[in-house]
Amino acid sequence: MRRAKRVSVPAAAVTVTFRHVEPTDAIRQYAERKLSHLSKFLKRPGEVHLILSVDKYRQSGEVTFKSGDFIVAAEEETKDLYSVIDLLADKVGRQLKKHQEKTATKRMRAPSAGELLSAEETSLDAGPERS
């Protein structure tokens, strides 16, 4: 059986935009730490754009992950910006994992006619001998 090579993909570039909230380094670093590992699900590096906004007591966020032509988006709303980031990272991670599983099942293929014939010939050659 063939083993897949594990190629390390550089971490995703994370940009954070703040709307109606004072930008802090703590939130920015937390978001970068939680979202930068998302590119491990894909073979190409990606870009993550996170928008955090506050409207009175509603704190919401939306994230867009782009890698080539592939785009994943998610929105979340809670009472805490840190929990918004956590929920968005989980949601996008689930979507990327699902996409990865779909592409893995597409790659499975049936053996070709040449492979079937060669396997049949080897099984006939290795058969029990009669005397």
C-alpha positions in Angstrom: 0.0 0.0 0.0 1.2 3.5 -0.8 1.7 6.0 2.0 0.9 9.6 1.4 3.8 12.1 1.7 3.2 14.7 4.4 4.3 18.1 3.0 4.3 21.0 5.4 2.2 23.9 4.2 3.1 27.4 5.5 0.7 28.9 8.0 -2.2 30.9 6.5 -1.8 34.7 6.4 -4.3 36.1 8.8 -5.6 39.7 8.6 -7.9 41.0 11.2 -10.3 44.0 10.7 -12.1 45.7 13.6 -15.4 47.5 13.2 -16.8 49.7 15.9 -14.3 48.3 18.4 -10.9 49.4 19.6 -8.2 47.2 18.0 -6.0 45.4 20.6 -2.9 43.4 20.1 -4.2 40.6 22.5 -7.3 39.9 20.3 -5.2 40.2 17.1 -2.6 37.7 18.4 -5.3 35.3 19.7 -7.1 35.4 16.3 -3.8 34.8 14.4 -2.9 31.8 16.7 -6.4 30.2 16.4 -6.8 30.7 12.6 -3.3 30.3 11.2 -3.3 26.5 11.5 -6.3 26.1 9.2 -4.1 25.7 6.1 -3.0 22.3 7.4 -6.2 20.9 5.9 -5.2 21.9 2.3 -2.1 21.5 0.2 -1.8 25.1 -0.7 -1.2 28.1 1.6 -4.3 30.2 2.2 -5.4 33.6 3.3 -7.7 34.2 6.3 -9.6 37.5 6.6 -11.4 38.0 10.0 -13.8 40.9 10.6 -14.8 41.5 14.2 -17.6 44.0 15.0 -19.4 45.2 18.0 -23.0 46.6 18.0 -24.0 47.6 21.6 -24.1 44.1 23.3 -23.8 42.0 20.1 -20.3 40.9 19.3 -20.0 39.2 16.0 -17.4 38.0 13.6 -17.1 36.7 10.1 -14.2 34.9 8.5 -13.3 34.1 4.9 -10.6 31.5 4.1 -9.2 31.6 0.5 -6.9 29.0 -1.0 -6.6 29.3 -4.7 -10.1 29.1 -6.1 -11.5 27.4 -2.9 -13.3 29.8 -0.5 -14.9 29.0 2.9 -16.9 31.6 4.8 -18.5 31.5 8.3 -20.3 34.0 10.6 -20.8 33.8 14.4 -22.3 36.0 17.1 -21.9 35.8 20.9 -21.3 38.0 23.9 -17.5 37.7 23.9 -15.0 38.4 21.0 -12.7 35.5 22.2 -15.6 33.0 22.0 -16.5 34.4 18.6 -13.0 33.6 17.4 -13.1 30.1 18.9 -16.4 29.3 17.3 -15.3 30.6 13.9 -12.1 28.6 14.0 -14.1 25.4 14.8 -16.7 26.1 12.1 -14.1 26.8 9.4 -12.1 23.8 10.6 -15.1 21.5 10.2 -15.8 22.8 6.7 -12.2 22.3 5.6 -12.1 18.8 7.1 -15.3 17.9 5.2 -13.8 19.3 2.0 -10.6 17.3 2.5 -12.6 14.1 3.1 -14.6 14.7 -0.1 -11.5 15.2 -2.2 -9.9 12.1 -0.7 -12.9 9.9 -1.7 -12.8 11.3 -5.2 -9.1 10.3 -5.5 -9.9 6.6 -4.8 -10.2 4.8 -8.1 -10.9 1.4 -9.4 -7.9 -0.6 -10.7 -7.2 -0.4 -14.4 -7.5 -3.3 -16.8 -3.7 -3.7 -16.9 -3.5 -3.9 -13.1 -6.2 -6.5 -13.0 -4.6 -8.6 -15.7 -1.1 -8.5 -14.0 -2.6 -9.4 -10.6 -4.4 -12.3 -12.2 -1.3 -13.6 -13.9 0.7 -13.4 -10.7 -1.9 -15.3 -8.8 -1.9 -18.0 -11.5 1.9 -18.3 -11.5 1.9 -18.6 -7.7 -0.8 -21.2 -7.6 -0.3 -24.7 -6.1 1.7 -27.2 -8.3 0.1 -30.6 -9.0 2.3 -33.7 -9.5 
